[in-house]
Amino acid sequence: MQMLGAIAEWEARVKRLNTKEGIAARQVNEDYHHGRVPLGFHKDDGRLIPAGKYDQVIAVPDMVLKDELSKRKAAQELDTSRKTIDRSFGRADLYGL
């Protein structure tokens, strides 16, 4: 049983290493964007393209910053989670905040 456990740990370590190496190799290409697509965008060949409701997505965080709307109401209006609204403030350059 200990041998099986040791082999399983080794396999997990190798998979993590391969994943990191794969991501690093793809990041050499500047068009590669790893992770979730930001709110109001979609990906096309790794490039971020504004989606149909992009104008609404820009207006709602601006209203939150001006205290005209709570984060909960903003999440309900955009049909997303409050965590996604918080993430949008971390990507202010995408939304012109």
Phi and psi restraints in degrees (range 20) as a CNS / XPLOR table:
assign (resid 1 and name C) (resid 2 and name N)
       (resid 2 and name CA) (resid 2 and name C) 1.0 -65.7 20.0 2
assign (resid 2 and name N) (resid 2 and name CA)
       (resid 2 and name C) (resid 3 and name N) 1.0 -37.3 20.0 2
assign (resid 2 and name C) (resid 3 and name N)
       (resid 3 and name CA) (resid 3 and name C) 1.0 -64.6 20.0 2
assign (resid 3 and name N) (resid 3 and name CA)
       (resid 3 and name C) (resid 4 and name N) 1.0 -42.2 20.0 2
assign (resid 3 and name C) (resid 4 and name N)
       (resid 4 and name CA) (resid 4 and name C) 1.0 -62.3 20.0 2
assign (resid 4 and name N) (resid 4 and name CA)
       (resid 4 and name C) (resid 5 and name N) 1.0 -41.2 20.0 2
assign (resid 4 and name C) (resid 5 and name N)
       (resid 5 and name CA) (resid 5 and name C) 1.0 -63.7 20.0 2
assign (resid 5 and name N) (resid 5 and name CA)
       (resid 5 and name C) (resid 6 and name N) 1.0 -42.2 20.0 2
assign (resid 5 and name C) (resid 6 and name N)
       (resid 6 and name CA) (resid 6 and name C) 1.0 -65.0 20.0 2
assign (resid 6 and name N) (resid 6 and name CA)
       (resid 6 and name C) (resid 7 and name N) 1.0 -41.1 20.0 2
assign (resid 6 and name C) (resid 7 and name N)
       (resid 7 and name CA) (resid 7 and name C) 1.0 -65.3 20.0 2
assign (resid 7 and name N) (resid 7 and name CA)
       (resid 7 and name C) (resid 8 and name N) 1.0 -40.8 20.0 2
assign (resid 7 and name C) (resid 8 and name N)
       (resid 8 and name CA) (resid 8 and name C) 1.0 -63.4 20.0 2
assign (resid 8 and name N) (resid 8 and name CA)
       (resid 8 and name C) (resid 9 and name N) 1.0 -41.3 20.0 2
assign (resid 8 and name C) (resid 9 and name N)
       (resid 9 and name CA) (resid 9 and name C) 1.0 -64.2 20.0 2
assign (resid 9 and name N) (resid 9 and name CA)
       (resid 9 and name C) (resid 10 and name N) 1.0 -41.4 20.0 2
assign (resid 9 and name C) (resid 10 and name N)
       (resid 10 and name CA) (resid 10 and name C) 1.0 -62.9 20.0 2
assign (resid 10 and name N) (resid 10 and name CA)
       (resid 10 and name C) (resid 11 and name N) 1.0 -44.0 20.0 2
assign (resid 10 and name C) (resid 11 and name N)
       (resid 11 and name CA) (resid 11 and name C) 1.0 -60.9 20.0 2
assign (resid 11 and name N) (resid 11 and name CA)
       (resid 11 and name C) (resid 12 and name N) 1.0 -42.5 20.0 2
assign (resid 11 and name C) (resid 12 and name N)
       (resid 12 and name CA) (resid 12 and name C) 1.0 -63.3 20.0 2
assign (resid 12 and name N) (resid 12 and name CA)
       (resid 12 and name C) (resid 13 and name N) 1.0 -41.5 20.0 2
assign (resid 12 and name C) (resid 13 and name N)
       (resid 13 and name CA) (resid 13 and name C) 1.0 -63.5 20.0 2
assign (resid 13 and name N) (resid 13 and name CA)
       (resid 13 and name C) (resid 14 and name N) 1.0 -42.0 20.0 2
assign (resid 13 and name C) (resid 14 and name N)
       (resid 14 and name CA) (resid 14 and name C) 1.0 -64.9 20.0 2
assign (resid 14 and name N) (resid 14 and name CA)
       (resid 14 and name C) (resid 15 and name N) 1.0 -40.8 20.0 2
assign (resid 14 and name C) (resid 15 and name N)
       (resid 15 and name CA) (resid 15 and name C) 1.0 -63.8 20.0 2
assign (resid 15 and name N) (resid 15 and name CA)
       (resid 15 and name C) (resid 16 and name N) 1.0 -42.6 20.0 2
assign (resid 15 and name C) (resid 16 and name N)
       (resid 16 and name CA) (resid 16 and name C) 1.0 -62.2 20.0 2
assign (resid 16 and name N) (resid 16 and name CA)
       (resid 16 and name C) (resid 17 and name N) 1.0 -42.7 20.0 2
assign (resid 16 and name C) (resid 17 and name N)
       (resid 17 and name CA) (resid 17 and name C) 1.0 -64.0 20.0 2
assign (resid 17 and name N) (resid 17 and name CA)
       (resid 17 and name C) (resid 18 and name N) 1.0 -44.2 20.0 2
assign (resid 17 and name C) (resid 18 and name N)
       (resid 18 and name CA) (resid 18 and name C) 1.0 -62.7 20.0 2
assign (resid 18 and name N) (resid 18 and name CA)
       (resid 18 and name C) (resid 19 and name N) 1.0 -39.2 20.0 2
assign (resid 18 and name C) (resid 19 and name N)
       (resid 19 and name CA) (resid 19 and name C) 1.0 -64.2 20.0 2
assign (resid 19 and name N) (resid 19 and name CA)
       (resid 19 and name C) (resid 20 and name N) 1.0 -46.1 20.0 2
assign (resid 19 and name C) (resid 20 and name N)
       (resid 20 and name CA) (resid 20 and name C) 1.0 -62.1 20.0 2
assign (resid 20 and name N) (resid 20 and name CA)
       (resid 20 and name C) (resid 21 and name N) 1.0 -41.8 20.0 2
assign (resid 20 and name C) (resid 21 and name N)
       (resid 21 and name CA) (resid 21 and name C) 1.0 -65.5 20.0 2
assign (resid 21 and name N) (resid 21 and name CA)
       (resid 21 and name C) (resid 22 and name N) 1.0 -39.7 20.0 2
assign (resid 21 and name C) (resid 22 and name N)
       (resid 22 and name CA) (resid 22 and name C) 1.0 -64.0 20.0 2
assign (resid 22 and name N) (resid 22 and name CA)
       (resid 22 and name C) (resid 23 and name N) 1.0 -42.9 20.0 2
assign (resid 22 and name C) (resid 23 and name N)
       (resid 23 and name CA) (resid 23 and name C) 1.0 -65.1 20.0 2
assign (resid 23 and name N) (resid 23 and name CA)
       (resid 23 and name C) (resid 24 and name N) 1.0 -43.4 20.0 2
assign (resid 23 and name C) (resid 24 and name N)
       (resid 24 and name CA) (resid 24 and name C) 1.0 -62.7 20.0 2
assign (resid 24 and name N) (resid 24 and name CA)
       (resid 24 and name C) (resid 25 and name N) 1.0 -38.9 20.0 2
assign (resid 24 and name C) (resid 25 and name N)
       (resid 25 and name CA) (resid 25 and name C) 1.0 -66.2 20.0 2
assign (resid 25 and name N) (resid 25 and name CA)
       (resid 25 and name C) (resid 26 and name N) 1.0 -37.8 20.0 2
assign (resid 25 and name C) (resid 26 and name N)
       (resid 26 and name CA) (resid 26 and name C) 1.0 -75.9 20.0 2
assign (resid 26 and name N) (resid 26 and name CA)
       (resid 26 and name C) (resid 27 and name N) 1.0 -25.4 20.0 2
assign (resid 26 and name C) (resid 27 and name N)
       (resid 27 and name CA) (resid 27 and name C) 1.0 -73.8 20.0 2
assign (resid 27 and name N) (resid 27 and name CA)
       (resid 27 and name C) (resid 28 and name N) 1.0 -15.0 20.0 2
assign (resid 27 and name C) (resid 28 and name N)
       (resid 28 and name CA) (resid 28 and name C) 1.0 -59.8 20.0 2
assign (resid 28 and name N) (resid 28 and name CA)
       (resid 28 and name C) (resid 29 and name N) 1.0 -35.2 20.0 2
assign (resid 28 and name C) (resid 29 and name N)
       (resid 29 and name CA) (resid 29 and name C) 1.0 -76.7 20.0 2
assign (resid 29 and name N) (resid 29 and name CA)
       (resid 29 and name C) (resid 30 and name N) 1.0 121.1 20.0 2
assign (resid 29 and name C) (resid 30 and name N)
       (resid 30 and name CA) (resid 30 and name C) 1.0 -65.7 20.0 2
assign (resid 30 and name N) (resid 30 and name CA)
       (resid 30 and name C) (resid 31 and name N) 1.0 -18.8 20.0 2
assign (resid 30 and name C) (resid 31 and name N)
       (resid 31 and name CA) (resid 31 and name C) 1.0 -79.5 20.0 2
assign (resid 31 and name N) (resid 31 and name CA)
       (resid 31 and name C) (resid 32 and name N) 1.0 -7.9 20.0 2
assign (resid 31 and name C) (resid 32 and name N)
       (resid 32 and name CA) (resid 32 and name C) 1.0 -80.4 20.0 2
assign (resid 32 and name N) (resid 32 and name CA)
       (resid 32 and name C) (resid 33 and name N) 1.0 127.5 20.0 2
assign (resid 32 and name C) (resid 33 and name N)
       (resid 33 and name CA) (resid 33 and name C) 1.0 -122.5 20.0 2
assign (resid 33 and name N) (resid 33 and name CA)
       (resid 33 and name C) (resid 34 and name N) 1.0 112.3 20.0 2
assign (resid 33 and name C) (resid 34 and name N)
       (resid 34 and name CA) (resid 34 and name C) 1.0 -89.2 20.0 2
assign (resid 34 and name N) (resid 34 and name CA)
       (resid 34 and name C) (resid 35 and name N) 1.0 143.2 20.0 2
assign (resid 34 and name C) (resid 35 and name N)
       (resid 35 and name CA) (resid 35 and name C) 1.0 106.0 20.0 2
assign (resid 35 and name N) (resid 35 and name CA)
       (resid 35 and name C) (resid 36 and name N) 1.0 -170.6 20.0 2
assign (resid 35 and name C) (resid 36 and name N)
       (resid 36 and name CA) (resid 36 and name C) 1.0 -67.3 20.0 2
assign (resid 36 and name N) (resid 36 and name CA)
       (resid 36 and name C) (resid 37 and name N) 1.0 151.8 20.0 2
assign (resid 36 and name C) (resid 37 and name N)
       (resid 37 and name CA) (resid 37 and name C) 1.0 -76.0 20.0 2
assign (resid 37 and name N) (resid 37 and name CA)
       (resid 37 and name C) (resid 38 and name N) 1.0 130.9 20.0 2
assign (resid 37 and name C) (resid 38 and name N)
       (resid 38 and name CA) (resid 38 and name C) 1.0 -61.9 20.0 2
assign (resid 38 and name N) (resid 38 and name CA)
       (resid 38 and name C) (resid 39 and name N) 1.0 154.9 20.0 2
assign (resid 38 and name C) (resid 39 and name N)
       (resid 39 and name CA) (resid 39 and name C) 1.0 -57.2 20.0 2
assign (resid 39 and name N) (resid 39 and name CA)
       (resid 39 and name C) (resid 40 and name N) 1.0 129.0 20.0 2
assign (resid 39 and name C) (resid 40 and name N)
       (resid 40 and name CA) (resid 40 and name C) 1.0 90.8 20.0 2
assign (resid 40 and name N) (resid 40 and name CA)
       (resid 40 and name C) (resid 41 and name N) 1.0 5.9 20.0 2
assign (resid 40 and name C) (resid 41 and name N)
       (resid 41 and name CA) (resid 41 and name C) 1.0 -127.8 20.0 2
assign (resid 41 and name N) (resid 41 and name CA)
       (resid 41 and name C) (resid 42 and name N) 1.0 165.8 20.0 2
assign (resid 41 and name C) (resid 42 and name N)
       (resid 42 and name CA) (resid 42 and name C) 1.0 -140.4 20.0 2
assign (resid 42 and name N) (resid 42 and name CA)
       (resid 42 and name C) (resid 43 and name N) 1.0 163.2 20.0 2
assign (resid 42 and name C) (resid 43 and name N)
       (resid 43 and name CA) (resid 43 and name C) 1.0 -100.1 20.0 2
assign (resid 43 and name N) (resid 43 and name CA)
       (resid 43 and name C) (resid 44 and name N) 1.0 141.8 20.0 2
assign (resid 43 and name C) (resid 44 and name N)
       (resid 44 and name CA) (resid 44 and name C) 1.0 -135.2 20.0 2
assign (resid 44 and name N) (resid 44 and name CA)
       (resid 44 and name C) (resid 45 and name N) 1.0 107.8 20.0 2
assign (resid 44 and name C) (resid 45 and name N)
       (resid 45 and name CA) (resid 45 and name C) 1.0 54.3 20.0 2
assign (resid 45 and name N) (resid 45 and name CA)
       (resid 45 and name C) (resid 46 and name N) 1.0 40.0 20.0 2
assign (resid 45 and name C) (resid 46 and name N)
       (resid 46 and name CA) (resid 46 and name C) 1.0 82.9 20.0 2
assign (resid 46 and name N) (resid 46 and name CA)
       (resid 46 and name C) (resid 47 and name N) 1.0 -2.8 20.0 2
assign (resid 46 and name C) (resid 47 and name N)
       (resid 47 and name CA) (resid 47 and name C) 1.0 -99.4 20.0 2
assign (resid 47 and name N) (resid 47 and name CA)
       (resid 47 and name C) (resid 48 and name N) 1.0 144.5 20.0 2
assign (resid 47 and name C) (resid 48 and name N)
       (resid 48 and name CA) (resid 48 and name C) 1.0 -84.3 20.0 2
assign (resid 48 and name N) (resid 48 and name CA)
       (resid 48 and name C) (resid 49 and name N) 1.0 126.1 20.0 2
assign (resid 48 and name C) (resid 49 and name N)
       (resid 49 and name CA) (resid 49 and name C) 1.0 -121.1 20.0 2
assign (resid 49 and name N) (resid 49 and name CA)
       (resid 49 and name C) (resid 50 and name N) 1.0 130.1 20.0 2
assign (resid 49 and name C) (resid 50 and name N)
       (resid 50 and name CA) (resid 50 and name C) 1.0 -58.6 20.0 2
assign (resid 50 and name N) (resid 50 and name CA)
       (resid 50 and name C) (resid 51 and name N) 1.0 135.4 20.0 2
assign (resid 50 and name C) (resid 51 and name N)
       (resid 51 and name CA) (resid 51 and name C) 1.0 -87.8 20.0 2
assign (resid 51 and name N) (resid 51 and name CA)
       (resid 51 and name C) (resid 52 and name N) 1.0 -179.4 20.0 2
assign (resid 51 and name C) (resid 52 and name N)
       (resid 52 and name CA) (resid 52 and name C) 1.0 -60.3 20.0 2
assign (resid 52 and name N) (resid 52 and name CA)
       (resid 52 and name C) (resid 53 and name N) 1.0 -37.4 20.0 2
assign (resid 52 and name C) (resid 53 and name N)
       (resid 53 and name CA) (resid 53 and name C) 1.0 -98.5 20.0 2
assign (resid 53 and name N) (resid 53 and name CA)
       (resid 53 and name C) (resid 54 and name N) 1.0 27.1 20.0 2
assign (resid 53 and name C) (resid 54 and name N)
       (resid 54 and name CA) (resid 54 and name C) 1.0 -59.2 20.0 2
assign (resid 54 and name N) (resid 54 and name CA)
       (resid 54 and name C) (resid 55 and name N) 1.0 -41.1 20.0 2
assign (resid 54 and name C) (resid 55 and name N)
       (resid 55 and name CA) (resid 55 and name C) 1.0 -60.6 20.0 2
assign (resid 55 and name N) (resid 55 and name CA)
       (resid 55 and name C) (resid 56 and name N) 1.0 -41.4 20.0 2
assign (resid 55 and name C) (resid 56 and name N)
       (resid 56 and name CA) (resid 56 and name C) 1.0 -67.9 20.0 2
assign (resid 56 and name N) (resid 56 and name CA)
       (resid 56 and name C) (resid 57 and name N) 1.0 -39.0 20.0 2
assign (resid 56 and name C) (resid 57 and name N)
       (resid 57 and name CA) (resid 57 and name C) 1.0 -64.2 20.0 2
assign (resid 57 and name N) (resid 57 and name CA)
       (resid 57 and name C) (resid 58 and name N) 1.0 -33.6 20.0 2
assign (resid 57 and name C) (resid 58 and name N)
       (resid 58 and name CA) (resid 58 and name C) 1.0 -72.3 20.0 2
assign (resid 58 and name N) (resid 58 and name CA)
       (resid 58 and name C) (resid 59 and name N) 1.0 -39.7 20.0 2
assign (resid 58 and name C) (resid 59 and name N)
       (resid 59 and name CA) (resid 59 and name C) 1.0 -70.1 20.0 2
assign (resid 59 and name N) (resid 59 and name CA)
       (resid 59 and name C) (resid 60 and name N) 1.0 -38.4 20.0 2
assign (resid 59 and name C) (resid 60 and name N)
       (resid 60 and name CA) (resid 60 and name C) 1.0 -66.6 20.0 2
assign (resid 60 and name N) (resid 60 and name CA)
       (resid 60 and name C) (resid 61 and name N) 1.0 -50.0 20.0 2
assign (resid 60 and name C) (resid 61 and name N)
       (resid 61 and name CA) (resid 61 and name C) 1.0 -61.0 20.0 2
assign (resid 61 and name N) (resid 61 and name CA)
       (resid 61 and name C) (resid 62 and name N) 1.0 -32.1 20.0 2
assign (resid 61 and name C) (resid 62 and name N)
       (resid 62 and name CA) (resid 62 and name C) 1.0 -63.2 20.0 2
assign (resid 62 and name N) (resid 62 and name CA)
       (resid 62 and name C) (resid 63 and name N) 1.0 -40.0 20.0 2
assign (resid 62 and name C) (resid 63 and name N)
       (resid 63 and name CA) (resid 63 and name C) 1.0 -66.1 20.0 2
assign (resid 63 and name N) (resid 63 and name CA)
       (resid 63 and name C) (resid 64 and name N) 1.0 -36.2 20.0 2
assign (resid 63 and name C) (resid 64 and name N)
       (resid 64 and name CA) (resid 64 and name C) 1.0 -65.2 20.0 2
assign (resid 64 and name N) (resid 64 and name CA)
       (resid 64 and name C) (resid 65 and name N) 1.0 -42.3 20.0 2
assign (resid 64 and name C) (resid 65 and name N)
       (resid 65 and name CA) (resid 65 and name C) 1.0 -63.6 20.0 2
assign (resid 65 and name N) (resid 65 and name CA)
       (resid 65 and name C) (resid 66 and name N) 1.0 -32.1 20.0 2
assign (resid 65 and name C) (resid 66 and name N)
       (resid 66 and name CA) (resid 66 and name C) 1.0 -86.4 20.0 2
assign (resid 66 and name N) (resid 66 and name CA)
       (resid 66 and name C) (resid 67 and name N) 1.0 6.3 20.0 2
assign (resid 66 and name C) (resid 67 and name N)
       (resid 67 and name CA) (resid 67 and name C) 1.0 59.4 20.0 2
assign (resid 67 and name N) (resid 67 and name CA)
       (resid 67 and name C) (resid 68 and name N) 1.0 28.6 20.0 2
assign (resid 67 and name C) (resid 68 and name N)
       (resid 68 and name CA) (resid 68 and name C) 1.0 -89.5 20.0 2
assign (resid 68 and name N) (resid 68 and name CA)
       (resid 68 and name C) (resid 69 and name N) 1.0 -15.2 20.0 2
assign (resid 68 and name C) (resid 69 and name N)
       (resid 69 and name CA) (resid 69 and name C) 1.0 -148.7 20.0 2
assign (resid 69 and name N) (resid 69 and name CA)
       (resid 69 and name C) (resid 70 and name N) 1.0 139.1 20.0 2
assign (resid 69 and name C) (resid 70 and name N)
       (resid 70 and name CA) (resid 70 and name C) 1.0 -81.1 20.0 2
assign (resid 70 and name N) (resid 70 and name CA)
       (resid 70 and name C) (resid 71 and name N) 1.0 162.6 20.0 2
assign (resid 70 and name C) (resid 71 and name N)
       (resid 71 and name CA) (resid 71 and name C) 1.0 -64.2 20.0 2
assign (resid 71 and name N) (resid 71 and name CA)
       (resid 71 and name C) (resid 72 and name N) 1.0 -34.2 20.0 2
assign (resid 71 and name C) (resid 72 and name N)
       (resid 72 and name CA) (resid 72 and name C) 1.0 -66.1 20.0 2
assign (resid 72 and name N) (resid 72 and name CA)
       (resid 72 and name C) (resid 73 and name N) 1.0 -45.5 20.0 2
assign (resid 72 and name C) (resid 73 and name N)
       (resid 73 and name CA) (resid 73 and name C) 1.0 -66.2 20.0 2
assign (resid 73 and name N) (resid 73 and name CA)
       (resid 73 and name C) (resid 74 and name N) 1.0 -36.7 20.0 2
assign (resid 73 and name C) (resid 74 and name N)
       (resid 74 and name CA) (resid 74 and name C) 1.0 -63.6 20.0 2
assign (resid 74 and name N) (resid 74 and name CA)
       (resid 74 and name C) (resid 75 and name N) 1.0 -41.6 20.0 2
assign (resid 74 and name C) (resid 75 and name N)
       (resid 75 and name CA) (resid 75 and name C) 1.0 -64.0 20.0 2
assign (resid 75 and name N) (resid 75 and name CA)
       (resid 75 and name C) (resid 76 and name N) 1.0 -39.8 20.0 2
assign (resid 75 and name C) (resid 76 and name N)
       (resid 76 and name CA) (resid 76 and name C) 1.0 -66.7 20.0 2
assign (resid 76 and name N) (resid 76 and name CA)
       (resid 76 and name C) (resid 77 and name N) 1.0 -39.9 20.0 2
assign (resid 76 and name C) (resid 77 and name N)
       (resid 77 and name CA) (resid 77 and name C) 1.0 -66.4 20.0 2
assign (resid 77 and name N) (resid 77 and name CA)
       (resid 77 and name C) (resid 78 and name N) 1.0 -36.2 20.0 2
assign (resid 77 and name C) (resid 78 and name N)
       (resid 78 and name CA) (resid 78 and name C) 1.0 -93.6 20.0 2
assign (resid 78 and name N) (resid 78 and name CA)
       (resid 78 and name C) (resid 79 and name N) 1.0 1.7 20.0 2
assign (resid 78 and name C) (resid 79 and name N)
       (resid 79 and name CA) (resid 79 and name C) 1.0 55.9 20.0 2
assign (resid 79 and name N) (resid 79 and name CA)
       (resid 79 and name C) (resid 80 and name N) 1.0 53.3 20.0 2
assign (resid 79 and name C) (resid 80 and name N)
       (resid 80 and name CA) (resid 80 and name C) 1.0 -144.4 20.0 2
assign (resid 80 and name N) (resid 80 and name CA)
       (resid 80 and name C) (resid 81 and name N) 1.0 -171.5 20.0 2
assign (resid 80 and name C) (resid 81 and name N)
       (resid 81 and name CA) (resid 81 and name C) 1.0 -96.7 20.0 2
assign (resid 81 and name N) (resid 81 and name CA)
       (resid 81 and name C) (resid 82 and name N) 1.0 163.3 20.0 2
assign (resid 81 and name C) (resid 82 and name N)
       (resid 82 and name CA) (resid 82 and name C) 1.0 -67.4 20.0 2
assign (resid 82 and name N) (resid 82 and name CA)
       (resid 82 and name C) (resid 83 and name N) 1.0 -31.4 20.0 2
assign (resid 82 and name C) (resid 83 and name N)
       (resid 83 and name CA) (resid 83 and name C) 1.0 -62.6 20.0 2
assign (resid 83 and name N) (resid 83 and name CA)
       (resid 83 and name C) (resid 84 and name N) 1.0 -38.2 20.0 2
assign (resid 83 and name C) (resid 84 and name N)
       (resid 84 and name CA) (resid 84 and name C) 1.0 -65.9 20.0 2
assign (resid 84 and name N) (resid 84 and name CA)
       (resid 84 and name C) (resid 85 and name N) 1.0 -37.6 20.0 2
assign (resid 84 and name C) (resid 85 and name N)
       (resid 85 and name CA) (resid 85 and name C) 1.0 -63.2 20.0 2
assign (resid 85 and name N) (resid 85 and name CA)
       (resid 85 and name C) (resid 86 and name N) 1.0 -43.2 20.0 2
assign (resid 85 and name C) (resid 86 and name N)
       (resid 86 and name CA) (resid 86 and name C) 1.0 -60.8 20.0 2
assign (resid 86 and name N) (resid 86 and name CA)
       (resid 86 and name C) (resid 87 and name N) 1.0 -41.6 20.0 2
assign (resid 86 and name C) (resid 87 and name N)
       (resid 87 and name CA) (resid 87 and name C) 1.0 -62.7 20.0 2
assign (resid 87 and name N) (resid 87 and name CA)
       (resid 87 and name C) (resid 88 and name N) 1.0 -33.6 20.0 2
assign (resid 87 and name C) (resid 88 and name N)
       (resid 88 and name CA) (resid 88 and name C) 1.0 -63.9 20.0 2
assign (resid 88 and name N) (resid 88 and name CA)
       (resid 88 and name C) (resid 89 and name N) 1.0 -29.7 20.0 2
assign (resid 88 and name C) (resid 89 and name N)
       (resid 89 and name CA) (resid 89 and name C) 1.0 -72.5 20.0 2
assign (resid 89 and name N) (resid 89 and name CA)
       (resid 89 and name C) (resid 90 and name N) 1.0 -25.9 20.0 2
assign (resid 89 and name C) (resid 90 and name N)
       (resid 90 and name CA) (resid 90 and name C) 1.0 -75.8 20.0 2
assign (resid 90 and name N) (resid 90 and name CA)
       (resid 90 and name C) (resid 91 and name N) 1.0 -17.0 20.0 2
assign (resid 90 and name C) (resid 91 and name N)
       (resid 91 and name CA) (resid 91 and name C) 1.0 -114.3 20.0 2
assign (resid 91 and name N) (resid 91 and name CA)
       (resid 91 and name C) (resid 92 and name N) 1.0 47.9 20.0 2
assign (resid 91 and name C) (resid 92 and name N)
       (resid 92 and name CA) (resid 92 and name C) 1.0 -59.8 20.0 2
assign (resid 92 and name N) (resid 92 and name CA)
       (resid 92 and name C) (resid 93 and name N) 1.0 -29.0 20.0 2
assign (resid 92 and name C) (resid 93 and name N)
       (resid 93 and name CA) (resid 93 and name C) 1.0 -65.7 20.0 2
assign (resid 93 and name N) (resid 93 and name CA)
       (resid 93 and name C) (resid 94 and name N) 1.0 -27.4 20.0 2
assign (resid 93 and name C) (resid 94 and name N)
       (resid 94 and name CA) (resid 94 and name C) 1.0 -73.6 20.0 2
assign (resid 94 and name N) (resid 94 and name CA)
       (resid 94 and name C) (resid 95 and name N) 1.0 -27.9 20.0 2
assign (resid 94 and name C) (resid 95 and name N)
       (resid 95 and name CA) (resid 95 and name C) 1.0 -110.4 20.0 2
assign (resid 95 and name N) (resid 95 and name CA)
       (resid 95 and name C) (resid 96 and name N) 1.0 2.6 20.0 2
assign (resid 95 and name C) (resid 96 and name N)
       (resid 96 and name CA) (resid 96 and name C) 1.0 68.1 20.0 2
assign (resid 96 and name N) (resid 96 and name CA)
       (resid 96 and name C) (resid 97 and name N) 1.0 33.1 20.0 2
